[in-house]
Structure formats: structure tokens, C-alpha cells
Amino acid sequence: MAKIRTGRVGEQIKKELSQLIQTEIKDPRIGFITVTGVDVTNDLSQAKVYLSVLGDEEQKAASLKGLEKATGFLRSELGKRIRLRHVPELIFKFDESIAYGSRIEKLLNEIGEREEK
């Protein structure tokens, strides 16, 4: 039963965070960010937020710094919107799966082109 609740809380946090980042945060360092997933611990004390950032490594680092500065604001807004007794601590991480998938696809296309020749 606890896994169902953590899954629902994680999905709700993902939905609210993506909306907050797009509309409420005015930090110029934060670029185009997509929240790809949220993993919440069983006791709801921590939430790992996986992000996909459009841009190079410098823009990714700047976006992460901007988000870390806005963590207090994001937690307070989440508390207002979700109405949890304790809002989880937010830990931001980059989701490398999209870049990894596109790299694999590129390599497979190169192999396919070589075989056609």
C-alpha cells in the first residue's frame, strides 16, 4: 500500500514542479527544463527529481544552480498545492537516459548506413 502512495505523491510532485518551474520561477539561469521523473522514498522524506535540460553542459550547470537556489520556494509552493504534512526534500539530478538513447540511435543508424554500402 505504501508503494502506491509514494507513486501517487511522486507523480503529483512531478506535475506541480513542472508547472512551477515553467510559470513561477523567474531566474534567468534556468533554461528550458523538463521534469522527466520523481522518485520518492518510502517515508516521503526525500524526492529525487530527474531533469532534462536543453543546451550544453554550461547551461545545464547554470540551470541546476538556479534550481538549487529556488528549492525553498519550490518546497513551500509544493506544500501549499499538495497539502502534505511534511514536504519532501528535493534533490535535483540530470536524466541522462534521453541523451543515452539518442546516442544509441545514432550509432545504430551509422551501422545501418555502413551495411547498406
C-alpha positions, 0 to 999 in steps of 0.5 A: 500500500505504501508503494502506491502512495509514494507513486501517487505523491511522486507523480503529483510532485512531478506535475506541480514542479513542472508547472512551477518551474515553467510559470513561477520561477523567474531566474534567468539561469534556468533554461528550458527544463523538463521534469522527466521523473520523481522518485520518492522514498518510502517515508516521503522524506526525500524526492529525487527529481530527474531533469532534462535540460536543453543546451550544453553542459554550461547551461545545464550547470547554470540551470541546476544552480538556479534550481538549487537556489529556488528549492525553498520556494519550490518546497513551500509552493509544493506544500501549499498545492499538495497539502502534505504534512511534511514536504519532501526534500528535493534533490535535483539530478540530470536524466541522462537516459534521453541523451543515452538513447539518442546516442544509441540511435545514432550509432545504430543508424551509422551501422545501418548506413555502413551495411547498406554500402 
